[in-house]
Amino acid sequence: MPASERKRELRRRRARRAKMTQIKKKLPKATQSEKVEIARKLREMTPGAEQLIEDWKLVEADR
């Protein structure tokens, strides 16, 4: 029997949080072009990406 939608949702959320943690660790050493790529990945990954991009100060890199 397949897992309930709630369990799938929680699994996706936890995976997304883990992925964002990995990305955030790479941010201090990232070059300008890598920061643009990080912003692109965030937009694909989560609906709240614009707020994260502002908080992580990727706005300047994304122009």
N, CA, C and O atoms as a MOPAC input file, in Angstrom:
PM7 MOZYME 1SCF
protein

 N      0.83900 1    -1.17100 1     0.00000 1
 C      0.00000 1     0.00000 1     0.00000 1
 C      0.89100 1     1.24400 1     0.00000 1
 O      1.82200 1     1.32600 1     0.80200 1
 N      0.62800 1     2.20700 1    -0.87700 1
 C      1.48600 1     3.38300 1    -0.95100 1
 C      1.39800 1     4.24600 1     0.30600 1
 O      0.41300 1     4.22100 1     1.04400 1
 N      2.45400 1     4.99600 1     0.51400 1
 C      2.49900 1     5.89500 1     1.66900 1
 C      1.46800 1     7.01000 1     1.50000 1
 O      1.09700 1     7.37300 1     0.38300 1
 N      1.03100 1     7.52900 1     2.60500 1
 C      0.05700 1     8.62000 1     2.53500 1
 C      0.71300 1     9.87200 1     1.95100 1
 O      1.93500 1    10.01900 1     1.98000 1
 N     -0.09600 1    10.74400 1     1.43700 1
 C      0.42500 1    11.97900 1     0.83100 1
 C      1.16000 1    12.82300 1     1.87600 1
 O      2.15100 1    13.48200 1     1.56000 1
 N      0.68000 1    12.80300 1     3.10200 1
 C      1.32900 1    13.57600 1     4.17100 1
 C      2.75700 1    13.08800 1     4.39400 1
 O      3.66800 1    13.89800 1     4.56600 1
 N      2.95900 1    11.78200 1     4.39100 1
 C      4.30800 1    11.24100 1     4.58300 1
 C      5.21800 1    11.62900 1     3.42100 1
 O      6.38800 1    11.95700 1     3.62000 1
 N      4.67300 1    11.58900 1     2.21300 1
 C      5.47100 1    12.00300 1     1.05000 1
 C      5.84500 1    13.47300 1     1.15600 1
 O      6.97700 1    13.86800 1     0.87700 1
 N      4.87400 1    14.26600 1     1.56400 1
 C      5.11600 1    15.70000 1     1.70800 1
 C      6.21800 1    15.96500 1     2.73200 1
 O      7.10700 1    16.78300 1     2.49400 1
 N      6.16100 1    15.27900 1     3.86100 1
 C      7.18700 1    15.45800 1     4.89000 1
 C      8.55700 1    15.02100 1     4.39100 1
 O      9.56300 1    15.67500 1     4.66600 1
 N      8.59300 1    13.89900 1     3.64500 1
 C      9.87100 1    13.41300 1     3.10500 1
 C     10.46500 1    14.41900 1     2.13200 1
 O     11.66600 1    14.68800 1     2.16100 1
 N      9.61000 1    14.98200 1     1.25900 1
 C     10.09200 1    15.99400 1     0.30900 1
 C     10.60200 1    17.22700 1     1.04500 1
 O     11.63400 1    17.79100 1     0.68200 1
 N      9.88500 1    17.63800 1     2.07100 1
 C     10.28700 1    18.82100 1     2.83200 1
 C     11.63100 1    18.61000 1     3.52300 1
 O     12.48500 1    19.49700 1     3.52500 1
 N     11.80900 1    17.42500 1     4.11000 1
 C     13.08000 1    17.13000 1     4.78900 1
 C     14.22900 1    17.06100 1     3.79000 1
 O     15.32700 1    17.54100 1     4.07400 1
 N     13.99000 1    16.47700 1     2.64200 1
 C     15.02700 1    16.40000 1     1.61300 1
 C     15.38600 1    17.79600 1     1.11200 1
 O     16.55700 1    18.10300 1     0.89000 1
 N     14.36800 1    18.63700 1     0.93800 1
 C     14.61000 1    20.00900 1     0.48400 1
 C     15.42900 1    20.77500 1     1.51300 1
 O     16.34200 1    21.51900 1     1.15400 1
 N     15.10700 1    20.59800 1     2.79000 1
 C     15.85000 1    21.28300 1     3.85100 1
 C     17.30100 1    20.82600 1     3.89000 1
 O     18.20300 1    21.64500 1     4.06700 1
 N     17.53700 1    19.52000 1     3.72500 1
 C     18.89900 1    18.99300 1     3.72100 1
 C     19.68200 1    19.55000 1     2.52700 1
 O     20.85200 1    19.90800 1     2.66200 1
 N     19.03400 1    19.62300 1     1.36300 1
 C     19.69300 1    20.14100 1     0.16800 1
 C     20.04400 1    21.61500 1     0.33900 1
 O     21.12200 1    22.05400 1    -0.06200 1
 N     19.12600 1    22.37900 1     0.93800 1
 C     19.40000 1    23.80300 1     1.15000 1
 C     20.54300 1    23.99800 1     2.13600 1
 O     21.31600 1    24.94800 1     2.00300 1
 N     20.66400 1    23.11400 1     3.12500 1
 C     21.77800 1    23.19000 1     4.07200 1
 C     23.10000 1    22.96200 1     3.35000 1
 O     24.07900 1    23.65700 1     3.61800 1
 N     23.13600 1    21.99000 1     2.43600 1
 C     24.35300 1    21.73700 1     1.66500 1
 C     24.71700 1    22.94000 1     0.80300 1
 O     25.88300 1    23.32800 1     0.71500 1
 N     23.71700 1    23.51700 1     0.17800 1
 C     23.96400 1    24.67300 1    -0.68700 1
 C     24.47800 1    25.85000 1     0.13700 1
 O     25.39500 1    26.55100 1    -0.29200 1
 N     23.89900 1    26.07100 1     1.30800 1
 C     24.29400 1    27.19700 1     2.14900 1
 C     25.74400 1    27.05300 1     2.62400 1
 O     26.44200 1    28.05300 1     2.79000 1
 N     26.19800 1    25.81600 1     2.84400 1
 C     27.58600 1    25.59000 1     3.25600 1
 C     28.56900 1    25.99100 1     2.15600 1
 O     29.67800 1    26.43900 1     2.45000 1
 N     28.17100 1    25.83400 1     0.89700 1
 C     29.04200 1    26.16400 1    -0.23100 1
 C     29.08500 1    27.66600 1    -0.50300 1
 O     29.98900 1    28.14500 1    -1.18900 1
 N     28.13400 1    28.39700 1     0.01900 1
 C     27.96600 1    29.80200 1    -0.31800 1
 C     29.16600 1    30.69700 1     0.00800 1
 O     29.51500 1    31.52800 1    -0.83100 1
 N     29.81600 1    30.58400 1     1.16500 1
 C     30.92500 1    31.51500 1     1.46000 1
 C     32.07900 1    31.45900 1     0.45900 1
 O     32.70600 1    32.48300 1     0.18900 1
 N     32.36500 1    30.28800 1    -0.08900 1
 C     33.48100 1    30.13800 1    -1.02800 1
 C     33.06900 1    30.31700 1    -2.48000 1
 O     33.91600 1    30.28000 1    -3.37300 1
 N     31.79400 1    30.51000 1    -2.72500 1
 C     31.27800 1    30.53000 1    -4.09400 1
 C     31.72900 1    31.77900 1    -4.85200 1
 O     31.80600 1    32.87500 1    -4.29600 1
 N     32.02200 1    31.58000 1    -6.12700 1
 C     32.34200 1    32.70500 1    -6.99500 1
 C     31.04500 1    33.34700 1    -7.45900 1
 O     29.95700 1    32.86400 1    -7.14400 1
 N     31.16200 1    34.42500 1    -8.20000 1
 C     29.97700 1    35.14300 1    -8.68400 1
 C     29.09800 1    34.24400 1    -9.55100 1
 O     27.87700 1    34.22400 1    -9.39200 1
 N     29.71600 1    33.50800 1   -10.46200 1
 C     28.92900 1    32.63900 1   -11.34600 1
 C     28.30000 1    31.48000 1   -10.57300 1
 O     27.19800 1    31.04200 1   -10.90400 1
 N     28.98500 1    30.98800 1    -9.55800 1
 C     28.41800 1    29.91800 1    -8.73900 1
 C     27.22200 1    30.43400 1    -7.94500 1
 O     26.26200 1    29.69500 1    -7.72800 1
 N     27.26600 1    31.67900 1    -7.51500 1
 C     26.14500 1    32.26300 1    -6.78000 1
 C     24.91400 1    32.38900 1    -7.67100 1
 O     23.79000 1    32.18200 1    -7.21300 1
 N     25.12100 1    32.72600 1    -8.93200 1
 C     24.00700 1    32.78300 1    -9.87700 1
 C     23.40000 1    31.39100 1   -10.04100 1
 O     22.17900 1    31.24200 1   -10.08700 1
 N     24.24400 1    30.39300 1   -10.12800 1
 C     23.77200 1    29.00800 1   -10.26400 1
 C     23.02500 1    28.57100 1    -9.00600 1
 O     22.01200 1    27.87800 1    -9.10500 1
 N     23.50100 1    28.95800 1    -7.84000 1
 C     22.81700 1    28.63700 1    -6.58400 1
 C     21.43600 1    29.27600 1    -6.56200 1
 O     20.46800 1    28.64100 1    -6.14500 1
 N     21.33500 1    30.51500 1    -7.00100 1
 C     20.03600 1    31.19900 1    -7.05200 1
 C     19.08800 1    30.47300 1    -7.99600 1
 O     17.90200 1    30.33800 1    -7.69700 1
 N     19.59400 1    30.00700 1    -9.12600 1
 C     18.75700 1    29.26600 1   -10.07200 1
 C     18.24500 1    27.96800 1    -9.44900 1
 O     17.07000 1    27.62700 1    -9.58600 1
 N     19.12800 1    27.25600 1    -8.77200 1
 C     18.73600 1    25.99600 1    -8.14400 1
 C     17.69700 1    26.22400 1    -7.05100 1
 O     16.75900 1    25.44100 1    -6.90600 1
 N     17.86800 1    27.29700 1    -6.28300 1
 C     16.89500 1    27.60000 1    -5.23900 1
 C     15.51800 1    27.86700 1    -5.83400 1
 O     14.50400 1    27.43100 1    -5.28900 1
 N     15.48600 1    28.57800 1    -6.94600 1
 C     14.19400 1    28.87100 1    -7.59100 1
 C     13.49400 1    27.59300 1    -8.05300 1
 O     12.27000 1    27.49000 1    -7.97400 1
 N     14.26200 1    26.63100 1    -8.53100 1
 C     13.68700 1    25.36000 1    -8.95200 1
 C     13.20500 1    24.53600 1    -7.75900 1
 O     12.21100 1    23.81600 1    -7.85000 1
 N     13.91200 1    24.65000 1    -6.65600 1
 C     13.69200 1    23.76500 1    -5.52900 1
 C     12.50000 1    24.15200 1    -4.65900 1
 O     11.76900 1    23.27400 1    -4.20000 1
 N     12.29000 1    25.42700 1    -4.42500 1
 C     11.31600 1    25.80500 1    -3.42000 1
 C     10.51500 1    27.04000 1    -3.82800 1
 O     11.04600 1    27.93100 1    -4.49100 1
 N      9.25300 1    27.09800 1    -3.44000 1
 C      8.44300 1    28.27300 1    -3.75500 1
 C      8.87500 1    29.52600 1    -2.98900 1
 O      8.59900 1    30.63700 1    -3.44000 1
 N      9.53500 1    29.37800 1    -1.86100 1
 C      9.98500 1    30.52800 1    -1.07800 1
 C     11.38500 1    30.98200 1    -1.44800 1
 O     12.08200 1    31.57900 1    -0.62800 1
 N     11.79700 1    30.70700 1    -2.66600 1
 C     13.17300 1    30.96000 1    -3.09200 1
 C     13.53600 1    32.43800 1    -3.07300 1
 O     14.65200 1    32.78800 1    -2.68900 1
 N     12.62700 1    33.30700 1    -3.47500 1
 C     12.96600 1    34.73100 1    -3.55400 1
 C     13.34700 1    35.27800 1    -2.18500 1
 O     14.25700 1    36.09900 1    -2.07400 1
 N     12.66000 1    34.83100 1    -1.15400 1
 C     12.99200 1    35.27700 1     0.20200 1
 C     14.35800 1    34.74400 1     0.62500 1
 O     15.14000 1    35.46100 1     1.24900 1
 N     14.64500 1    33.49200 1     0.28800 1
 C     15.95300 1    32.91900 1     0.60800 1
 C     17.06900 1    33.65400 1    -0.12800 1
 O     18.13100 1    33.90800 1     0.43900 1
 N     16.82500 1    33.99100 1    -1.38100 1
 C     17.83100 1    34.69500 1    -2.17100 1
 C     18.13600 1    36.05300 1    -1.53700 1
 O     19.29100 1    36.47600 1    -1.49500 1
 N     17.12000 1    36.72100 1    -1.05500 1
 C     17.33700 1    37.99200 1    -0.35400 1
 C     18.10100 1    37.77400 1     0.94000 1
 O     19.06200 1    38.49000 1     1.22100 1
 N     17.68200 1    36.78900 1     1.73200 1
 C     18.30600 1    36.53200 1     3.02600 1
 C     19.77100 1    36.12000 1     2.88800 1
 O     20.60700 1    36.49200 1     3.71100 1
 N     20.07200 1    35.35700 1     1.85100 1
 C     21.43000 1    34.87000 1     1.64500 1
 C     22.26000 1    35.86700 1     0.83600 1
 O     23.40700 1    35.58400 1     0.49000 1
 N     21.68700 1    37.02400 1     0.53700 1
 C     22.36400 1    38.09900 1    -0.19500 1
 C     22.86600 1    37.65000 1    -1.56800 1
 O     23.99000 1    37.95600 1    -1.96800 1
 N     22.00700 1    36.91800 1    -2.27600 1
 C     22.33600 1    36.47800 1    -3.62900 1
 C     21.73800 1    37.42200 1    -4.66700 1
 O     21.91400 1    37.21700 1    -5.86800 1
 N     21.03700 1    38.44900 1    -4.21300 1
 C     20.36100 1    39.36200 1    -5.11600 1
 C     21.37600 1    40.05100 1    -6.02200 1
 O     21.14500 1    40.17700 1    -7.22500 1
 N     22.48800 1    40.49300 1    -5.46100 1
 C     23.51300 1    41.17600 1    -6.25000 1
 C     24.12800 1    40.23900 1    -7.28800 1
 O     24.45000 1    40.65800 1    -8.40000 1
 N     24.28700 1    38.97200 1    -6.91900 1
 C     24.90700 1    38.01400 1    -7.82000 1
 C     23.99000 1    37.63500 1    -8.97300 1
 O     24.45400 1    37.24100 1   -10.04300 1
 N     22.70500 1    37.75600 1    -8.75300 1
 C     21.74500 1    37.25600 1    -9.73300 1
 C     21.42200 1    38.27500 1   -10.82200 1
 O     20.61600 1    37.97800 1   -11.70300 1
 N     21.99700 1    39.41400 1   -10.79600 1
 C     21.67100 1    40.45400 1   -11.79500 1
 C     22.43100 1    40.29100 1   -13.05900 1
 O     22.26500 1    41.08400 1   -13.98500 1

